[in-house]
Amino acid sequence: MPPASFPLTLSPVGAAAAFFLGEEEQGGGSAEYEPKPARRLAALGKQPGEATGQPLLVLLVEDDRAMRILVTYNLEAAGFRVVAARTGQEGVELAAREKPDLVLLDVMLPDLGGFEVAEQLRAVPIVFVSARGSEADLERGRAAGAIDYVTKPFDPVTLADRVREDLEELKRGGGGADRVWRMRFGG
């Protein structure tokens, strides 16, 4: 009997899943994934920053390699530029150097916790992305200055739309981070 095969799909979800699974299955190499956004975006029929002329820069602070690859791939496929950090301290340093438009920040990091990193990055819009999703965690994220809080697991393909919506709501003025938080969580 021939081995089972999976149909090739050209949807962004299928493309992301195929890439992600292939990357993980190959393993063995110690080289970190280095994104090539222009090539991937061209394959998807998109150009970086096609709506604004300049791609928005997202700093991803995430210690899990697979999650960094998955989120980076999907954000770049949606036209964002992404820089990634593995630790809280590296995230603080990259934020100072790169001046991102938004930070996607994990709560549980190997050195500085995400809430502590957020305290140091108050000038940048922060969206927490964490497996910790209790009401207390959300309250702590909001107190640390976050504009949004995404609980893992989540759909990585829709994350780019959510980030874009958060930034657009933030730009509308009148309420700033509180306005975005109310849009997502009410009250």
C-alpha positions in Angstrom: 0.0 0.0 0.0 1.4 3.5 -0.9 2.2 5.9 2.0 -0.5 8.4 2.9 -0.1 11.7 1.3 -1.5 15.1 2.1 -2.9 17.4 -0.5 -1.0 20.5 -1.3 -2.9 23.6 -0.4 -2.1 27.2 -1.3 -4.0 28.8 1.4 -2.0 30.7 4.0 -3.0 28.2 6.7 -1.9 25.3 4.7 1.3 27.0 3.7 2.2 27.9 7.3 1.3 24.4 8.5 3.4 22.7 5.8 6.4 24.9 6.5 6.1 24.5 10.2 5.8 20.8 10.1 8.6 20.4 7.6 10.9 22.6 9.7 10.3 20.6 12.9 10.5 17.2 11.2 13.9 17.9 9.7 15.5 18.8 13.0 19.2 18.0 13.5 20.5 21.3 12.5 21.5 23.9 15.1 21.1 26.9 12.8 18.3 29.2 13.7 15.6 29.9 11.1 16.4 33.0 9.2 13.3 34.5 7.5 13.3 35.6 3.9 10.2 37.8 3.8 10.5 39.1 0.3 10.7 35.7 -1.3 7.8 34.3 0.7 5.6 37.3 0.2 6.2 37.3 -3.5 5.2 33.6 -3.6 2.0 34.6 -1.8 1.4 37.5 -4.2 2.0 40.2 -1.6 4.6 42.9 -1.1 5.9 44.0 2.3 4.0 47.0 3.6 1.8 47.2 0.4 -0.8 49.2 2.3 1.5 51.7 4.0 4.6 51.7 1.9 6.8 50.7 4.9 6.3 47.4 6.7 5.6 47.6 10.4 8.2 46.2 12.7 7.2 43.6 15.3 9.6 42.5 18.0 8.7 38.9 19.1 10.1 37.9 22.5 9.5 34.2 22.8 11.8 31.5 24.2 10.2 28.6 22.4 11.9 28.1 19.0 8.9 26.4 17.3 6.6 29.3 18.4 9.2 31.9 17.2 9.4 30.2 13.8 5.6 29.9 13.4 4.8 33.4 14.5 7.6 35.0 12.5 6.6 33.1 9.3 2.9 34.1 9.6 3.6 37.7 10.4 6.1 38.1 7.6 3.6 36.4 5.2 1.2 39.1 6.2 3.7 41.9 5.4 5.3 42.7 8.8 9.0 42.8 9.4 9.9 40.7 12.5 12.9 40.6 14.8 13.0 38.0 17.5 14.5 37.6 20.9 14.8 34.5 23.0 15.0 36.1 26.4 13.6 39.1 28.2 16.9 40.9 28.4 17.6 40.4 24.7 14.1 41.7 24.0 14.8 44.9 26.0 18.1 45.4 24.1 16.5 44.8 20.7 13.6 47.1 21.4 16.1 49.9 22.3 18.1 49.3 19.1 15.3 48.5 16.6 12.4 50.7 17.8 9.6 48.3 16.9 6.0 49.4 16.2 4.7 46.6 18.5 6.1 43.9 20.8 4.6 40.4 21.0 5.8 39.2 24.4 5.6 35.9 26.1 5.0 35.9 29.9 7.2 33.0 30.9 10.8 33.7 29.8 14.0 32.2 31.1 15.5 35.4 32.6 13.3 38.4 33.0 9.6 37.6 33.1 7.3 39.1 30.5 5.6 41.4 33.0 9.0 42.8 34.0 10.0 43.3 30.4 6.8 45.2 29.7 7.5 47.6 32.6 10.8 48.5 30.8 9.1 48.9 27.4 6.2 51.1 28.3 6.8 53.4 25.3 6.0 50.5 22.8 2.6 48.9 22.4 2.7 45.4 23.9 0.6 42.4 23.2 1.2 39.5 25.5 1.1 36.0 23.9 1.1 33.4 26.7 -0.3 30.1 27.9 -1.1 31.9 31.2 -4.6 33.1 30.7 -6.2 33.5 34.1 -8.1 36.6 35.0 -5.2 37.6 37.3 -2.7 37.2 34.4 -4.8 39.4 32.2 -5.1 42.0 34.9 -1.4 41.9 35.5 -0.7 42.2 31.8 -3.0 45.3 31.6 -1.3 46.8 34.7 2.0 46.3 32.9 0.8 48.4 30.0 -0.3 45.8 27.4 -2.8 46.8 24.8 -3.9 43.1 24.2 -3.4 39.6 25.6 -3.5 36.6 23.3 -3.8 33.2 25.1 -2.0 30.1 23.7 -2.9 28.1 21.8 -4.1 30.5 19.2 -4.5 30.6 15.4 -1.1 31.9 14.2 -2.6 32.9 10.8 -5.1 35.3 12.3 -2.5 36.8 14.7 -1.4 39.3 12.0 -4.9 40.5 11.6 -5.3 41.0 15.3 -2.0 42.9 15.6 -3.0 45.1 12.7 -6.5 45.8 14.2 -4.8 46.6 17.6 -2.5 49.1 15.9 -5.3 50.7 13.9 -7.4 51.1 17.0 -4.5 52.6 18.9 -4.0 55.1 16.1 -7.6 56.3 16.2 -6.7 58.3 19.3 -8.8 59.1 22.3 -8.1 56.5 24.9 -4.9 54.9 23.6 -4.1 51.5 25.1 -7.2 51.6 27.2 -9.3 51.9 24.0 -7.7 48.8 22.5 -8.0 46.8 25.7 -11.8 47.7 25.9 -12.2 46.7 22.2 -10.8 43.2 23.0 -12.0 42.6 26.6 -14.9 45.1 27.2 -15.3 47.2 30.3 
